[in-house]
């Protein structure tokens, strides 16, 4: 039996939810600890009882967001693949769906990498971890599509996805996904 009170996990969860909203919407550096605390409805001491520092909160936010992003992308790709056996097309249809969301602010991991230039920052490790797991997810999609050497091919497709995310963030979300999909098809020797 745990000795924690019932409110302890709720407070941690509220802190992570507030951090997720604020870091993604406003940026990691722009979202201060006091704003996160106010949004979560907890005391400063509560924040520091769960996270040793804002840097630790950032790292946990990124790990948690990574899990959610990869789970959503896998689900959305599978949903689109149910309509057509072309898994590559399904992957880019899922990205197009994400780009069209009203709260789309680009990739949280690209944004974090830009805001956290110090390679020793704990958030950077979460970025590197997510990028490797994201590439593995793309390789799985390509493997299911019977692409030769899916790991190597995934590296190129991920670069196209990265570019599409940046382009979508600058406007023209649908076009960015469609252009990246067309480029990925050419990269994989599928023409079009």
C-alpha positions in Angstrom: 0.0 0.0 0.0 1.3 3.5 -0.9 1.8 6.1 1.8 1.1 8.9 -0.7 -2.1 10.9 -0.3 -4.7 10.8 -3.0 -3.9 14.4 -4.0 -0.2 13.9 -4.7 -0.6 12.1 -8.1 -3.3 14.6 -9.0 -1.1 17.5 -8.4 1.8 16.0 -10.4 -0.6 15.3 -13.2 -2.0 18.8 -13.1 1.6 20.2 -13.3 2.4 18.0 -16.3 -0.8 19.0 -18.0 -0.2 22.6 -17.4 3.4 22.3 -18.5 2.3 20.5 -21.7 -0.2 23.2 -22.6 2.1 26.1 -21.8 5.4 24.8 -23.1 3.8 23.8 -26.4 1.7 26.9 -26.9 4.1 29.6 -25.6 7.5 27.9 -25.6 9.6 26.4 -22.9 11.5 29.5 -22.0 8.5 31.8 -22.2 6.4 29.6 -19.8 7.7 30.4 -16.3 7.4 28.3 -13.2 5.0 30.7 -11.6 2.7 30.5 -14.6 2.8 26.7 -14.6 2.0 26.7 -10.9 -0.9 29.0 -11.3 -2.3 27.1 -14.2 -2.0 23.8 -12.3 -3.5 25.3 -9.1 -0.7 24.1 -6.8 1.9 25.7 -4.6 5.5 26.2 -5.6 6.6 23.7 -3.0 4.3 21.1 -4.7 6.1 21.6 -8.0 9.5 21.1 -6.4 8.4 18.1 -4.4 7.6 16.4 -7.8 10.4 17.9 -9.9 13.8 19.0 -8.7 13.9 21.9 -11.2 12.1 23.4 -14.2 14.7 21.5 -16.3 13.4 18.2 -14.8 9.8 19.2 -15.5 10.8 20.0 -19.1 12.4 16.6 -19.5 9.3 14.8 -18.1 7.0 16.9 -20.3 9.0 15.9 -23.4 9.0 12.2 -22.5 5.3 12.3 -21.8 4.5 14.2 -25.0 6.7 11.8 -26.9 4.6 8.8 -25.8 1.4 10.6 -26.7 2.7 11.8 -30.1 3.9 8.3 -31.1 0.7 6.6 -29.9 -1.4 9.1 -31.7 0.6 8.8 -34.9 0.5 5.0 -34.8 -3.3 5.1 -34.3 -3.9 7.7 -37.0 -1.7 5.9 -39.5 -3.5 2.6 -38.8 -6.9 4.4 -39.1 -5.9 5.8 -42.5 -4.3 2.5 -43.6 -7.6 0.8 -43.0 -8.9 2.7 -46.1 -5.9 1.8 -48.3 -3.0 -0.7 -48.0 -0.5 2.1 -48.8 1.0 2.7 -45.3 3.2 5.5 -46.5 0.2 7.4 -47.8 -1.5 6.6 -44.5 1.4 8.1 -42.5 1.3 11.3 -44.5 -2.5 11.5 -44.3 -2.1 11.3 -40.5 0.5 14.1 -40.6 -1.9 16.2 -42.8 -4.6 15.6 -40.1 -2.2 16.8 -37.4 -1.2 19.9 -39.3 -4.8 20.9 -39.7 -5.5 20.9 -36.0 -6.3 24.5 -34.7 -3.7 24.2 -31.9 -0.9 23.0 -34.2 2.3 24.7 -33.2 4.9 22.6 -35.0 6.8 19.7 -33.4 7.4 20.1 -29.7 10.7 18.3 -30.1 12.0 20.6 -32.9 10.8 23.5 -30.8 12.6 22.2 -27.7 15.8 21.5 -29.5 15.8 25.1 -30.7 15.2 26.4 -27.2 17.6 24.1 -25.4 20.9 24.4 -27.1 22.9 22.9 -24.2 23.5 19.2 -25.1 23.7 18.5 -21.3 20.2 19.8 -20.6 17.9 16.9 -19.5 15.4 17.9 -22.1 17.9 17.3 -24.9 18.1 13.6 -23.9 14.3 13.4 -24.1 14.5 15.0 -27.6 17.1 12.5 -28.8 15.1 9.6 -27.3 11.9 10.7 -29.1 13.7 11.2 -32.4 15.1 7.7 -32.3 11.7 6.2 -31.3 9.9 8.3 -34.0 12.4 7.0 -36.7 11.7 3.5 -35.5 8.0 4.1 -35.9 8.5 5.4 -39.4 10.7 2.3 -40.2 7.9 0.1 -39.0 5.5 1.8 -41.4 8.0 1.3 -44.2 8.6 -2.3 -43.2 4.8 -2.9 -43.3 4.9 -1.4 -46.8 7.7 -3.8 -47.8 10.3 -1.1 -48.4 13.8 -2.4 -48.7 16.1 -1.4 -45.8 13.4 0.4 -43.9 15.7 1.8 -41.3 17.9 3.6 -43.9 14.8 4.7 -45.8 13.2 6.0 -42.6 16.1 8.4 -42.0 15.3 10.1 -45.3 11.5 10.0 -44.7 12.0 11.5 -41.3 14.0 14.4 -42.8 11.1 15.0 -45.2 8.6 14.9 -42.3 10.8 17.4 -40.3 10.7 19.8 -43.3 6.9 19.3 -43.7 6.4 20.1 -40.0 8.4 23.4 -40.3 6.6 24.3 -43.6 3.2 23.5 -42.0 4.1 25.8 -39.1 4.8 28.6 -41.5 1.4 28.1 -43.3 0.1 25.8 -46.0 -0.3 22.7 -43.8 -2.1 20.6 -46.4 0.4 21.4 -49.1 3.4 20.6 -46.8 2.1 17.1 -46.1 1.3 16.5 -49.8 4.7 17.7 -51.0 6.6 15.7 -48.4 4.5 12.6 -49.4 5.4 13.1 -53.0 9.1 13.6 -52.2 9.0 10.4 -50.0 7.5 8.4 -52.9 10.3 9.6 -55.2 12.9 8.8 -52.5 11.6 5.3 -52.2 11.4 4.8 -56.0 7.6 4.9 -56.2 7.4 7.8 -58.7 4.5 10.2 -58.9 
